[in-house]
Amino acid sequence: MIDLNPLIRRLASTPLAPWSNGLQAQLDEKLSRSHGDLERWQAAVDALPPLGAERVELRECVRLDGGCDEPTRLALRQALLGLSPWRKGPFELFGVHVDTEWRSDWKWQRVAPHLDLLGKRILDVGCGNGYYMWRMLGAGADCVIGVDPNWLFLCQFLALKRYLSEFPAWHLPFSLEDLPEKLEGFDTVFSMGVLYHRRSPIDHLLALKDCLVKGGELVLETLVVEGDATTVLVPEDRYAQMRNVWFLPSVPALELWLRRAGFVEVRCVDVSVTGTDEQRSTEWMKFQSLPDFLAPDDRSRTVESLPAPMRAVILARKP
């Protein structure tokens, strides 16, 4: 299903070479225990029509253009719909607009101005379908490896990779815990929308630091609340209908966590409230979304009467 030889060759002369040599076996073993729907999603990827991307735009958006007649475009659209729900995007693929649940391009516009990714080797933890990985390449990254154990997200990435096979981006269906300790091989590590799902957030920060080379940069994006360095919200049960949300710190508390984890040059570069125009249901993601998770009589609160989603982007460096 996935040939990792190009990745292994790419990492041959880097600190990640020892890890990369065992990746194919690790991936093949993981695939042998795959999700029951993987065969159906792989069939959707296989149904993608053969098309050549004559123009590729990754810096300002994710857009592929090339010769594509209407019957082929309809076949492409049908195959892509077979990979629904699409959470992160949007994508413009040969005239098909994949209108994803999240306007991830808006988040990237808030993050990208604060980054220098030129020539960097990047790890994207919890990469989803890889939308941000393509944007990282558009920003000049040397190569990007994403890890996310969700099989549907992997297949959505493979749909794009079908038309971008020469681009140095790889999605591995692993969790951060599947990576070796003290990997210390990436110039930049992203963790966006992951921390609040972790029962032990400090351990997550330490694991991210272990993936970085000395002097490497962490890009952390997560849910936050208003407050001082002692403020942390722990939902009693659900938060915005999500069961697996554990800790929502204030920005000062999060900065303190990062310093306690050994990071330096910790700084917040963006705080924004998520609006219902940024996260919503679409034809490509028909399930409930943010408008359903907010209190109908007070959109500043969730249905659980907790503060509505607010997100911060924190940059920090490994000394």
N, C-alpha and C positions, 0 to 999 in steps of 0.2 A: 504493500500500500504506500509506504513512504521509504524512499532511498535516502539515507543520511550521509552517503559518501561525499557529496559536495560540501556538507557542513564539516565533516571530519577533516577533509583536505584544507578547508578554510582555517581551521583551528590548529593545524599541525604544528605551527611554529609559535604558538601562544601558550600562556600558562594553563589554558584549558585543554591542551592536547591529551593528558592522561585521562581526563573525564570523557572526552569525546570518543576515545577508542572503544569504550564500552557502551556507547549510546545506542547503537543499532540493536544489540542484544537486549538492552533494557527496554527499548521501544517494542521490539518483537514480542517480548514476554508480556508487556502491558496489553498489546493488541490481542493476545491469546485469551485475555480475560475481559474483552471489551463489552460495551453496553449492547443490549439487545436491539436497539434501534440503529446501531452503527451500519448494518448492512443496507438499511433503507436510505440512510443519509449518504452512504458511499454511492448508492445507485443514482442519487440525484446529482452528485458530482460527476459521475460517469456519463450522465445524460447531457452535460454541458456541450453545446456545439463547438466544433473546432473553429476558433477565431484567432486572428493575429492582431495584437495591439500595436497599431502604427504610431499612436501617440499616447504617452503615459504621463499623467500629472499626479504627483504625490506631494508636492510642496504646498499648494494652495487647497487641495482637496484630493480625494482618491477617485480618479477619473481615467478610464480607458476608452480610447476611440479607435475605430478601424472599420473596414468594410463589413457591413452587416445588413442583409436585406430583411424585409419585414417578417417573413416566415421564420428565419433564423433567430430574429430578435424575440419573437413569441416563444420559440423553443427555449431560448436562454432564460427568459422571464419565468417560464414554467418550471425549469430545473431549479432556479434560484428560490422560487416559492416553496419548492420541496424541502428547502433547508430552513424554513421558518420554525420558530420565531427569530427574527433578526433584531438583536438588542443594540449593538454598537455600529455606528456608521455616520453619515450615509455613504453610499457608493454609487457612482455613475459608470455603468458598464455597457458600452456599445449601444447607448441610447436607452438602457433600462435604468430607471431611478429606483434604487433600493432605499426606501424611506423607513429607516430604522427607528426603534423606540426612542433612542437617545440621539440628540444632536451632538454627537461626540466631537464634531468639528468645532463647536463653540467652546468646549472645554480645552481643546488643543490650542485654540486661539488665545486662551487665557494663560496657558502653560508655556507655549513655545517661545515667546519673546524673552524668557528668563533663562533659556538653555543655550548651550553651545555643544551640539552633537557632532560637529564635523570630525569625521575620521574615528568616531568612538565605537567601541564594541559594547553592545547594550544587551541587558537582560530585562525583559518585561514580565514581571511576576503577576499572575492573574490576568493574562493578556487578552482574555475573551476571544473574539474571532480574529484578532490581529489588526484591527483598524489602526490603532496607534502605532503599531510596528511599521506599517506602510508610511505613515506620516513621519516617523523617525528617519526612515530612509530618505524621504523627501527633504528632511532637514540636514542631510549630509552624513548620516551614520555610516560607518564602514560595514557593519553587519548587525543584525538584531535576532536574538533568540527569545522566543516567548514560551512561557510554561503556563498551562491551564489544563486541569484534568477533565474538562467538559468535552465530551466527544462531538456534540453538535458544533461547538465553537471550532473545534479542529477541522471539521468538514467545511464549515464556512470559510475558514482560512484557505483550505485546499482548493476551494472554488476560485478564489483570487489567484492563488499560486499557479493554477492551471494556465493562466494567461500571463503570469509574471514569473515564469520558472527560472529566469536568469538572475532575478533579484535576490540579494543575500539576506533573506528572512526565512526563519524556520520556526514552526510551532511544534512544541513537544507536549504530549498529553500527560504531563507530570504536574505534581504539586511542588511547592518549594521544598517540602520535606523529602522529596525524592532526589534532590540534589545533594552532592557530597558536602560535608562540613568543610569550612575553610577553603572554599573554592577559589576565592581571591583572584578572579580573572576578568572582571568586567569594569570598564571605565565608568559606566553609568548604569544604575539599577532603578527601574521604575516599579512602584507599587501604587496603583491607582484603583481605589474602590475595593481594597482588600482588608485593611487594618481593622475595620469595625466588625468584620466577620471572624476575627481571631479571638479565642478565649484568653490567650496570653499575648497581649500586644507588645510587651517589651521583648519577649522571645522572638516575635516576628521581626522587630527592628534589629535585634542582634543577628538573626539569620540573614537579613538583607545586607548588613554590614560585612558579614563573612563572604559575601559574593563579590565584593568590591576590591579592586586593587587599592593600594595605599594612595591616598589623594583622590580616590574616586568619589563620584557624586550620587547621592540618593535623591530621587524625585518622588515625594510621598504626597498622595492626594487621598483625603478621607473625609468622612462626615465629622463635623465639629458642632459645638454649642457655644453660646456666649458664656463668659465667665473669666475667672482669674486662674492662677496656676493650681488651685486646689479643686477646680470644678471638673467633674466627670459625670456624665449621665450614663446610668446603667438601666436600660429598660427592664421593667418587671417581667414582660412577656414579649410582645411584638413591638417593633418600631416600623411605622409606615407599612404595616402588614408583613414585614419580614421577621421571621423567627430567629434567624441567626445573626442578630446584631447584639454585640456584647458591651462595647465601650465607645462612648462618644465624648472625647475630651474637648475642653476649650483649647484655643490656639496656644495660650501660654502653658497649659498643662502638656500639650503635645510636644512643644518645644523642649520642655523639661524632660519628658520621656526620652527624647532623642539625645539630649546631652547626657542623661544617665546611662544610655546605651553606648556612649563613647563617641558620638558624632560631634563635630565642631562646625563653626560657621553656619549655625542653624538659623534659618530665616524664613518667614512666611512671605510669599510673593503674591498670593491671591486668596480672597475669601469671597464667596458668592452664594447667594440663595438660589436653589434650583427651582426654576419655574415650570409651569405646566406646558409651556411651549418648548422646553428643552427635553422633557421626558413625558411621552404620551403614547397612547395606542395608535397604531397605524394598520394599514392593510398587511404589512409585513410583520407585525407583532400585535395580534388581535386580543391578547389577554389584558387584564386590568393593568393600569399604570398609575403614574403619580396623581392625576386628577381624582382617582378613586381612593387614594391613600390619604388625602387631606380632609380635614373636617369640613363638611359642606357649608357651615355657617361661619367658619373662621379659617381661611386658607393659610394663616400663619401657624396653624397647629395640625398635627397629624390626626387621624381618626382615633388614636389612643390618647389624644390631648397632650401630646409631647411637642416640642418645638419642631417646626417643619424643616425639611432637609436643607442644611447649609454645609458647604464644602470648602476646605482650605487646601492650598498647595504649599508644601514646605520643602525647601531645599536644604540639604545638609551634606557635609563632607566627612569622609573617613580620614582620620589623621595618618 
